[in-house]
Amino acid sequence: MAKLTRMRRRGVTVILGAVITAMLAIGVMTVPLPYVVLKPGPTVNTLGSDNGKEVIQVTKAPTSRSAGQLRLTTVSVQPKIELVWAIRGWFSEEQAVVPRDLIYPPNQTEQQVEQQNQQEFKTSQTSAETVALRELGYSVQTVVTKMTPSGPSVGKLQANDVLTSVNGVAVTGANKLTQLIRSKKAGTVLTIGYVRAGRPGTVEITTNAEKRIGVEIDQRQPHPFTLSIDLDEIGGPSAGLMFTLGIIDKLRPADLTGGKIIAGTGTIDDDGDVGPIGGIPQKLVGAKKAGAQLFLVPAGNCAEALRNAVPGLPMAEVATVDDALAALRTFAGGGTPKACPAS
């Protein structure tokens, strides 16, 4: 009997140990980790609608309809993960597990990051409109709004003057004007070109100790229609390129797509330069799932894109909006656009 009792106790101990081990394992599997999972996010046709609303909205101007699509691509972030999700992500060909601090810096809350993403998204829309309208023939004007009292421009420039050049270099926007002026030493004499009441002129102005000419400016781009972008739940600046192309396509009679589905990504600045972004592997997968036949890759992302190439999805290297337009013309015509160079 004593022997049987000892055996029963030993059995209970083994079972209890197994239960405790299992409970510990479950606990470890459900403990939040300092990582996030990146997944292919939704793609959106900038020439179409989202949630029943046109993505790019134009009034007081005729728009064209394209047979193809220009799809922006996104990355979905799973912000809180447990070990089981991390393991799945590590073994997935479509997902990536990255340190949480890369997406949510320790000095910022998730809400602050989301707010920053929304602000960058709005800025990308503004730059997309600027570049697209310039491509459509509506030039950017850098206009003097106010003179600094006793500043170097007093008596030389006036409010409402349109500044056109600095030392013969064209002013393509407010940022360009600032760059041209601040690239010179304080006390430099600059030849400023301007248009006043429709008449061009030039004036020499000496920069002050802060390398400024003493004016406040605004950037305007007069056009006879209204233009807006309506897209919810998308953040960050990476849709800039595709918004730019979408605006151009809608306001030009010609179909840039050639009836094909083109996806892409990349930031855009006021000068039309395309900048690199994050999440290229996931965006390539998302584009392929959406039926894309070509992917526009920022030049700065080419090496990463080649390492994560998706079979059946050719890629075109773009460094500027002009590169992107050239790639679309070539592809729509049945040719092969300039590809990302092999390293």
Secondary structure, DSSP 8 states (H G I E B T S, - for coil): -HHHHHHHHHHHHHHHHHHHHHHHHHHHHHS--SEEEEEE---EETTSEETTEESEEEESS-----SSEEEE--EEEE-S--HHHHHHHHH-SS-EEEEHHHHS-TTS-HHHHHHHHHHHHHHHHHHHHHHHHHHTT---EEEEEEE-TT-TTTTT--TT-EEEEETTEE--SHHHHHHHHHTS-TT-EEEEEEEETTEEEEEEEE--TTS--SEEEEEE---SSEEEE---S--SSTTHHHHHHHHHHHHSSS-TTTT-EEEE--EE-TT-BEE--S-HHHHHHHHHHTT-SEEEEEGGGHHHHHHT--TT--EEEESBHHHHHHHHHHHHTT---------
